[in-house]
């Protein structure tokens, strides 16, 4: 987060940047009123690259005008819509908490996400969707509001146990704009079949997306996410959903039936509307005794926060495990020379984007600084892990370049003995084997401007373009062939 002091932005002071997404910068801000009144809120500034897209701005304004009217306890309130020196923005309610994606990620060490809390969160989102989908204009004509981007990132959970959905308006505007496929490319895994096919959408589209969220909360597994965009879209089109009980036997048949009905390929086969799905979940919670309240959710969030930074109790160790195949990515971002344009975001903001890309690619962040990161894949299939690591590296390079930074990176496969308790190698691992090699390659990459791979890595990525850099001496009389990728 940036902490360089408040910046004046129209009638607001921008206090710190919270995040940078595909459509907007998110700032914590302060508004002032009479008699010293102050209010903390969020400013979402549309990215400069989108502000020049007339189609998006028109859609954004039209949809935001509707979003301002959505006054509901489970919807992040939009206070204002405006423009300051060519920067379009929304002023929105500040929710002190975490998005659902981050909460789930941080709670994994506590075991499966509790079923009662899952049902409570889904029910709260359904209340918001029921309200939004049913909205009419002053003459009683339906507004046909569809969120278009129901996903864990857009479900906010406050530290007091409130559940709110955000980004009404901006998500739909981006989805409708013909030239913004790059903006929404990361959310295909939460779209409905009719959405990826560009067909007419209605409230049942949001119910499908929420069904994906529900499946993933209950099972701890991604439903449609694949290694490539095309395969993800193909999975969504097929809507081939496995039994949730396969992954979590404690899920009842009735609960499974609710999940599967929300995920039917044809809208007519799903719940008629959010109210019908909400009623079905309410009946199930009573029948099966799944009780949960805002206070229960708040207590769970506190427990997650308190335990996230603590080392977990070490299991009785039988010594090091048998050798484990690993793929290591060492990456570092450097700002451009002073003679070039300043970066578009802070290193902290870039690191946050990196973390999201790494998580999507299945990597584990073992070390993290504002400008650098060490990521590991514990590989069951070395070829697959290498392909994931390389694609992740290229995605990091893309976002870094767009943000105005230069990426240096090295990807090294190898073998390490992983302790069964700590899930890390023994003392001194940071400068051993593939970990040392990845860092060394990263430093060499800084002089070349392209990520580097070993020969094993180059062979594993198949059709991806690589270029032989040369035969490099690394330890006395040891040599390896290095390849540039991308």
matplotlib code that plots the C-alpha trace (Angstrom):
import matplotlib.pyplot as plt

x = [0.0, 1.2, 1.7, 3.1, 0.5, -3.0, -3.6, -6.3, -8.8, -11.8, -13.7, -11.8, -8.4, -6.8, -5.1, -3.7, -4.0, -5.6, -5.3, -5.1, -7.4, -8.2, -10.6, -9.8, -7.5, -9.0, -8.1, -9.1, -10.2, -11.6, -14.5, -15.2, -18.5, -19.9, -18.6, -15.5, -17.4, -15.2, -16.0, -13.8, -14.8, -13.4, -12.6, -12.5, -10.7, -11.2, -7.8, -6.4, -6.4, -10.2, -10.9, -10.0, -12.5, -15.7, -17.9, -16.8, -17.2, -20.7, -21.7, -19.9, -21.9, -25.2, -24.7, -23.3, -26.4, -28.4, -25.9, -26.3, -30.0, -29.1, -29.5, -29.4, -27.6, -25.8, -24.7, -21.7, -23.3, -22.3, -22.3, -21.1, -20.1, -17.9, -14.9, -11.8, -9.4, -10.4, -10.4, -13.8, -14.5, -17.1, -17.1, -18.2, -18.8, -15.7, -16.0, -13.5, -12.7, -11.5, -12.9, -14.0, -11.2, -8.6, -10.6, -10.8, -7.1, -6.1, -8.4, -7.1, -4.9, -8.1, -9.6, -12.6, -14.7, -17.6, -20.8, -23.1, -20.9, -20.9, -24.8, -25.0, -22.6, -24.5, -27.8, -26.6, -25.5, -28.8, -30.6, -28.6, -29.3, -33.0, -33.2, -31.1, -32.8, -36.2, -35.5, -37.8, -37.7, -40.1, -42.8, -42.5, -40.6, -38.0, -34.4, -33.1, -30.0, -27.4, -24.2, -22.2, -19.2, -20.3, -17.0, -15.1, -13.2, -16.5, -17.9, -16.7, -16.8, -16.4, -14.7, -18.2, -19.6, -21.4, -21.5, -21.7, -21.3, -19.5, -18.9, -22.4, -22.2, -18.5, -18.5, -21.5, -20.1, -16.8, -18.6, -20.8, -17.9, -16.8, -13.1, -12.6, -12.1, -8.6, -10.2, -12.5, -10.3, -9.5, -13.2, -14.2, -14.2, -17.1, -19.2, -22.4, -22.5, -24.8, -22.3, -19.2, -21.3, -22.5, -26.2, -28.8, -28.3, -30.8, -30.7, -30.2, -26.8, -25.7, -27.2, -24.9, -21.9, -22.9, -23.3, -19.7, -18.7, -20.8, -19.3, -15.8, -16.5, -17.9, -15.3, -12.2, -11.6, -11.8, -14.7, -14.1, -10.6, -8.2, -4.7, -5.8, -8.6, -10.0, -10.2, -11.8, -14.5, -15.0, -15.6, -18.1, -20.0, -20.2, -21.3, -20.1, -20.2, -18.9, -20.6, -19.5, -19.9, -17.0, -14.7, -16.6, -18.8, -20.4, -22.3, -25.9, -27.7, -30.2, -27.4, -25.7, -29.0, -29.2, -25.6, -26.2, -29.5, -27.8, -25.2, -27.4, -26.3, -29.7, -31.1, -34.6, -33.3, -31.9, -33.8, -36.3, -34.8, -32.7, -35.7, -36.4, -32.8, -32.7, -35.9, -34.4, -31.3, -33.3, -35.4, -32.3, -30.6, -33.6, -33.9, -30.2, -29.5, -27.0, -27.2, -25.0, -25.2, -23.2, -21.6, -20.5, -19.0, -17.2, -15.7, -14.5, -12.8, -11.1, -9.9, -8.5, -6.7, -5.2, -3.9, -2.8, 0.5, 1.3, 3.3, 1.1, 1.9, 4.6, 3.5, 5.6, 8.4, 9.8, 12.7, 12.8, 10.4, 11.5, 12.8, 10.1, 10.2, 9.9, 9.8, 11.1, 10.4, 12.5, 11.1, 12.0, 10.6, 12.8, 11.6, 12.6, 15.5, 14.7, 14.8, 11.7, 8.1, 7.3, 5.6, 1.8, 1.5, 3.6, 5.8, 3.4, 0.5, 2.3, 3.2, -0.4, -1.2, 1.6, 0.2, -3.2, -1.5, 0.6, -2.4, -4.3, -1.3, -1.3, 2.1, 3.1, 4.8, 7.7, 9.4, 7.9, 9.1, 7.6, 9.9, 10.6, 9.1, 10.1, 7.4, 7.4, 5.4, 5.6, 5.3, 3.5, 3.9, 7.1, 6.0, 2.7, 4.3, 6.9, 4.2, 2.3, 5.4, 6.3, 2.8, 2.7, 6.1, 4.8, 1.7, 3.9, 6.0, 2.9, 1.4, 4.8, 5.4, 2.0, 2.7, 6.0, 8.4, 11.1, 10.8, 13.8, 12.9, 14.4, 12.5, 14.4, 13.2, 14.9, 14.5, 14.4, 13.7, 10.6, 10.1, 6.6, 6.0, 7.1, 6.6, 9.9, 13.4, 16.0, 18.0, 19.9, 17.5, 17.5, 20.9, 20.7, 19.8, 17.0, 16.4, 19.9, 19.8, 16.5, 17.9, 21.1, 19.1, 16.9, 20.0, 21.2, 17.8, 18.0, 20.6, 18.6, 15.1, 13.5, 12.8, 15.3, 14.7, 16.9, 17.1, 14.8, 12.3, 12.5, 11.7, 8.8, 6.9, 6.5, 5.3, 6.0, 8.7, 12.1, 15.6, 18.9, 20.9, 24.1, 26.1, 26.7, 29.2, 27.5, 29.7, 33.3, 33.2, 29.4, 27.6, 23.9, 22.1, 19.9, 16.9, 15.0, 11.2, 8.6]
y = [0.0, 3.5, 5.7, 8.9, 11.1, 12.2, 13.3, 15.8, 14.2, 16.5, 16.7, 13.7, 13.0, 9.7, 8.1, 4.9, 2.6, -0.7, -2.5, -2.2, -4.5, -5.0, -2.1, 0.3, 1.5, 1.2, 3.8, 4.3, 7.9, 10.6, 12.9, 16.0, 17.7, 20.4, 21.0, 18.9, 15.8, 13.2, 9.9, 7.1, 5.6, 3.9, 5.6, 3.4, 5.3, 3.8, 3.0, 5.5, 2.8, 2.4, 6.1, 6.6, 3.9, 6.0, 2.9, 1.7, 5.2, 5.5, 2.1, 2.8, 6.0, 4.4, 1.4, 3.4, 5.6, 2.4, 1.2, 4.4, 3.4, 0.0, 0.7, -2.7, -3.9, -6.6, -4.4, -2.0, 1.4, 3.8, 7.4, 9.3, 9.1, 11.7, 12.8, 14.7, 15.9, 13.0, 10.4, 8.7, 7.3, 5.9, 6.9, 3.8, 2.5, 1.3, -2.3, -2.9, -6.6, -9.0, -10.3, -13.9, -15.1, -13.9, -15.1, -18.6, -18.7, -17.6, -20.1, -23.2, -24.2, -24.4, -27.2, -27.2, -24.0, -24.6, -25.6, -23.4, -20.3, -21.3, -21.4, -18.1, -16.3, -17.6, -16.6, -13.1, -12.8, -14.1, -11.4, -8.8, -10.4, -10.8, -7.1, -6.0, -8.3, -7.1, -3.4, -1.3, 2.3, 5.0, 3.7, 0.1, -1.2, -3.9, -2.6, -6.1, -5.6, -8.4, -8.2, -10.2, -10.8, -12.7, -14.2, -14.5, -11.3, -9.4, -10.7, -8.7, -10.0, -7.4, -8.0, -7.6, -10.4, -8.5, -9.9, -7.4, -7.7, -5.0, -3.7, -3.4, -1.2, -1.4, -5.2, -5.1, -2.1, -4.0, -7.1, -5.3, -3.3, -5.1, -4.2, -5.2, -9.0, -8.6, -6.9, -9.9, -12.7, -13.8, -14.4, -16.9, -19.7, -18.0, -17.2, -19.0, -20.9, -18.2, -15.5, -17.0, -17.5, -13.8, -14.7, -12.7, -12.6, -12.5, -13.0, -16.8, -16.0, -14.5, -17.6, -19.9, -17.8, -18.0, -21.7, -21.9, -20.0, -22.3, -25.4, -24.1, -23.0, -26.5, -28.6, -26.5, -27.2, -25.0, -26.1, -24.9, -23.3, -24.9, -24.3, -22.3, -19.8, -22.0, -25.1, -23.1, -21.8, -25.3, -26.6, -23.8, -24.5, -28.2, -27.3, -30.8, -30.6, -33.5, -34.6, -32.3, -35.3, -36.9, -34.3, -33.9, -36.8, -34.8, -32.8, -34.1, -35.2, -32.3, -29.8, -31.3, -31.1, -27.3, -26.8, -28.9, -27.2, -23.8, -25.1, -26.5, -25.6, -24.2, -21.2, -22.8, -25.7, -23.6, -21.8, -19.4, -16.5, -15.7, -15.8, -19.4, -20.5, -18.5, -20.3, -23.7, -23.0, -21.6, -24.8, -26.9, -25.0, -25.6, -29.3, -30.0, -27.6, -25.4, -22.3, -19.3, -15.6, -12.4, -13.0, -16.5, -15.2, -12.4, -14.9, -17.1, -14.1, -13.2, -16.7, -16.8, -13.5, -14.5, -17.9, -16.9, -15.5, -18.2, -21.3, -24.4, -27.1, -29.3, -32.9, -35.7, -35.9, -39.1, -37.1, -35.7, -37.1, -38.9, -36.5, -34.2, -32.8, -29.0, -26.1, -22.8, -19.3, -16.4, -13.0, -9.4, -6.1, -3.1, 0.4, 2.0, 4.4, 8.0, 9.0, 7.0, 7.5, 6.8, 3.5, 3.5, 1.7, 1.2, -1.9, -2.9, -2.7, -4.7, -7.4, -7.7, -8.4, -10.9, -12.7, -13.2, -14.5, -17.0, -18.2, -18.8, -20.8, -23.1, -21.8, -21.3, -18.0, -19.0, -15.5, -12.1, -8.6, -5.5, -6.0, -9.7, -13.1, -16.8, -19.2, -23.0, -25.7, -29.1, -31.2, -34.5, -34.1, -32.1, -31.3, -29.9, -27.9, -26.4, -25.4, -23.7, -21.9, -20.6, -19.4, -17.7, -16.1, -14.7, -13.4, -11.6, -10.1, -8.8, -7.1, -5.7, -4.3, -2.7, -1.2, 0.3, -2.1, -4.5, -8.1, -10.4, -14.1, -17.5, -20.9, -23.9, -27.5, -29.7, -32.0, -31.1, -33.1, -31.5, -31.8, -33.3, -30.9, -27.5, -28.3, -26.7, -28.1, -28.2, -25.3, -23.4, -24.3, -20.8, -21.1, -24.8, -26.6, -25.3, -22.4, -21.0, -21.7, -19.9, -16.8, -16.9, -17.1, -14.2, -12.1, -13.0, -12.3, -8.7, -8.1, -9.7, -8.6, -12.0, -14.8, -17.7, -21.5, -24.5, -27.0, -29.3, -26.5, -25.6, -29.1, -29.3, -26.3, -27.8, -25.4, -22.2, -20.2, -20.4, -19.2, -20.9, -18.3, -20.4, -22.9, -21.4, -22.4, -22.4, -24.3, -24.8, -27.5, -27.8, -26.4, -26.0, -24.8, -21.8, -20.7, -17.4, -17.6, -15.3]
z = [0.0, -0.7, 2.4, 1.0, 2.6, 1.6, -2.0, -2.9, -5.4, -6.0, -2.7, -1.2, 0.3, -1.0, 2.1, 0.7, -2.3, -1.3, -4.6, -8.3, -10.3, -14.0, -14.1, -11.3, -8.6, -5.1, -2.5, 1.1, 1.3, 3.6, 2.9, 4.9, 5.9, 8.2, 11.7, 11.2, 10.1, 8.5, 6.8, 5.6, 2.3, -0.8, -4.1, -7.2, -9.9, -13.4, -14.9, -17.4, -20.1, -19.7, -19.3, -22.9, -24.0, -24.8, -24.9, -21.5, -19.9, -21.3, -20.0, -16.7, -16.1, -17.1, -14.8, -12.0, -11.9, -11.3, -8.7, -6.7, -6.2, -4.7, -1.0, 0.8, 3.8, 1.8, -1.1, -0.8, -1.1, -3.9, -2.6, -5.6, -9.2, -10.8, -12.8, -11.7, -14.4, -16.7, -13.9, -13.6, -10.1, -7.7, -4.1, -2.1, 1.4, 3.1, 4.4, 7.1, 6.5, 3.7, 0.5, 0.6, -1.6, 0.9, 3.9, 2.4, 1.5, 5.0, 6.7, 5.0, 7.9, 10.0, 7.9, 5.5, 5.5, 7.9, 6.3, 8.4, 7.6, 3.9, 3.9, 5.9, 3.4, 0.4, 1.9, 2.6, -1.1, -2.2, -0.3, -2.1, -5.5, -4.8, -4.1, -7.1, -9.6, -8.6, -8.9, -11.1, -12.4, -11.2, -13.6, -12.3, -15.3, -14.4, -14.6, -15.4, -13.2, -13.4, -11.5, -14.1, -11.8, -8.7, -7.5, -4.1, -4.9, -5.0, -1.8, 1.2, 4.8, 7.5, 10.8, 12.4, 10.3, 7.6, 4.1, 1.2, -2.6, -4.4, -8.0, -9.2, -12.3, -13.0, -13.6, -15.9, -17.8, -18.4, -19.5, -22.0, -23.5, -26.7, -26.4, -22.8, -22.9, -21.4, -18.3, -17.5, -18.7, -15.1, -14.2, -16.8, -14.1, -12.4, -15.5, -16.6, -20.0, -21.5, -20.3, -22.0, -25.2, -25.3, -24.9, -23.1, -19.3, -16.4, -12.7, -13.1, -14.6, -11.2, -9.5, -11.5, -10.6, -6.9, -7.3, -8.4, -5.3, -3.1, -4.6, -4.0, -0.4, 0.4, -1.3, -1.1, -4.8, -8.0, -10.2, -13.7, -13.5, -15.9, -17.1, -20.1, -20.8, -23.6, -21.4, -18.6, -21.1, -22.4, -18.9, -18.2, -21.4, -20.5, -16.9, -16.0, -12.2, -10.1, -6.9, -4.0, -1.7, -3.5, -1.9, 1.4, 2.5, 5.3, 2.7, 2.7, -0.4, 0.0, 0.2, -2.8, -4.7, -4.1, -5.3, -8.5, -9.3, -9.2, -11.6, -14.4, -17.9, -19.0, -17.1, -17.1, -15.1, -12.3, -9.5, -10.9, -8.9, -5.9, -3.6, -4.5, -3.9, -0.6, 0.6, -0.3, 1.7, 4.6, 4.8, 4.7, 7.5, 9.7, 8.8, 9.3, 12.2, 10.4, 12.6, 11.9, 12.5, 11.9, 15.3, 14.4, 11.1, 13.0, 15.5, 12.6, 10.9, 14.2, 14.6, 11.0, 11.5, 14.9, 13.7, 10.2, 11.3, 13.8, 13.0, 13.1, 15.7, 14.2, 13.6, 15.1, 12.6, 11.2, 9.7, 6.2, 3.7, 0.6, -2.0, -3.5, -7.0, -6.9, -9.3, -8.1, -9.5, -8.3, -9.6, -9.0, -10.3, -10.9, -11.6, -15.0, -15.3, -14.2, -17.8, -18.5, -17.3, -13.7, -12.8, -12.8, -9.4, -6.3, -5.8, -3.0, -5.3, -8.0, -5.3, -4.5, -8.2, -8.3, -5.3, -7.1, -10.2, -8.2, -6.3, -9.6, -10.9, -7.8, -6.5, -2.9, -1.9, 0.3, 0.4, -0.3, -0.4, -2.1, -5.1, -5.1, -4.6, -4.3, -5.4, -5.2, -6.8, -5.0, -8.1, -8.5, -12.3, -13.1, -16.6, -15.5, -12.6, -15.0, -17.5, -14.6, -13.4, -16.9, -17.6, -14.2, -15.0, -18.3, -16.6, -14.0, -16.8, -18.5, -15.5, -14.5, -17.9, -18.0, -14.5, -15.8, -14.2, -15.6, -14.5, -14.0, -13.3, -13.2, -13.2, -12.0, -11.5, -8.9, -6.0, -2.3, 0.9, 2.4, 6.2, 6.9, 9.7, 8.3, 4.7, 4.0, 3.4, 6.2, 7.5, 4.8, 2.0, 0.7, -0.9, -1.9, -5.1, -7.3, -4.8, -5.3, -9.1, -9.5, -7.7, -9.8, -13.0, -11.9, -11.4, -14.9, -16.3, -15.1, -17.7, -20.5, -19.9, -20.4, -17.9, -18.0, -17.9, -17.6, -20.5, -18.5, -18.2, -21.9, -22.9, -20.6, -21.9, -25.3, -28.0, -26.0, -27.8, -26.2, -27.3, -26.3, -24.4, -24.1, -22.1, -18.7, -16.0, -12.6, -10.2, -11.3, -13.9, -14.0, -17.0, -17.9, -21.0, -20.3, -22.4, -22.6, -22.8, -24.1]

ax = plt.figure().add_subplot(projection="3d")
ax.plot(x, y, z, "-o")
ax.set_aspect("equal")
plt.show()
